[in-house]
Amino acid sequence: MLLRAEVKVAIVHRVSRGEEDNLAELRELCKTAGYEVAYELKQVRPPHPEYHIGPGKVEELRKVVQDLEIEKVIFENDLKPVQEYNLAKALKVPILTRTQLILEIFSLHASSLEAKLQIKLAELKYELSRAKEKVRLAKRGEQPGFHGLGAYEADVYYDEIHRRIVFINKKLENLKKHMDLIRVERRKRGLPLVSLAGYTNAGKSTLFNALTREKVRIDSQLFTTLTPTTRITRVAGKPIFLSDTVGFIKNLPTLLIEAFYATLREIALSDLILLVADISDPLPKLREKIETSLQTLYGIGAHDVPILLVLNKVDLVGLDEAERRVEELDLELPYTLISAKHGWGLGELRERASRLLKGFIRVETMLPYTSESMKILSEIFRLSKVDAVSYDSEFIKLNAEMPIQLAEKLRRRINNGYFRAFT
């Protein structure tokens, strides 16, 4: 939860002719950051070299900032340092871009050391690309957002940021080695990895809780999940690792994708992706969010991973309307309809996910009554889908479906019994 008092802001989006504005999503981002949107401005025109928006709109904003006591102005557009400087000088308040706003939200929601370092790295890279120009501008006379920079020399400020980037990269590399060891140990257990992915606020964490009976944080705000949470659960009896991952968003800043690449790469290493989308969104927005999510997945190298589209929040529109929307979407991906909040459709989801999972094999085995057999039996029940088990005077007979890696491991351990694997 965000504890700070809400700050009044104005939001701005300059669009080219024929381009739709993105003020609704920017408004949601502001809400997540704890800002109160007191004024919205859209202008259709080419970017103005001095202010990005036209001088007339700058004057309009100046009056609004004064009359409504607005404390920040937030642009959907990226701004050049000189445009940010000129706007801050004219409006007398700090100017933020969408990229800076998203970085701020990520920083507010980061809980793990890795996430905090990744966000700081993204912030520093953003600042590095603008550092020299910002210092030069600050020497003209400091404005909101440029305070303190006038005391630096441009090269000194740039080198200081670069030094901090190198330091954080080293710390992240050490953390990566630790996470790689965890992944190796996880893979040794032979269980497939299923990742929940999708547009932010689609209900991934609610679905994760429903499938695992966990209680990870659920919030209507954007980007509450920044550090993946992984648990063992089952789909149609098959044991899997299920991972809840960071949400996607339209035009996610490249520097954030780069900073979170190791985290996002986990999705690309999955055996199955459950791509969660909100079926209650207006159709054009739903289609755009699915496309954005797929572009992000393909961008991190998930081309060859099977994807099951999970259309969530059916309870908000009703089953008939949800099915009508699916027809209109004309989907190429396999899909399933659910309400994670109410548990509706989860059985069908598990069955469809199970059919898409590769790497399982059927096994017949007979184990003698030994202490080693009891250990093997316990492992089979824990990490396999057991279809039949019977006990006679000499052997425990068992039929199960299990990951190939686990089957190979068990084959080597069973010396005095019978083991047969088949597809």
Buried (B, 14 or more C-beta within 10 A) or exposed (E): EBEEEBBBBBBBBBBEEEEEBBBEBBBBBBBBBBBEBBBBBBBEEEBBEBBBBBEEBBEBBBEBBEEEEBBBBBBBBBBBBBBBBBBBBBBEBBBBBBBBBBBBBBBBBBEEEBBBBBBBBBBBBBBBEBBBBBBBBBBEEBBBBBEEBBEBEBEEBBEBBBEBBEEBEEBBEEBEEEBEEEBEEBBEBBBBBBBBBBBBBBBBBBBBBBBBEBEBEBEEBBBBBBBBBBBBBBBBEBBBBBBBBBBBBBEBBEBBBEBBEBBBEBBBBBBBBBBBBBBBBEEEBBBBBBEBBBEBBEBBBBEEBBBBBBBBBBBBBEEEEBBEBBEEBEEEEEBBBBBBBEEBBBEEBBEBBBEBBEBBBBBBBBBBEEEBBEEBBEBBBEBBBBEEEEEEEEBBBBBBBBBBBBBEBBEEEBEEBEBEBEE
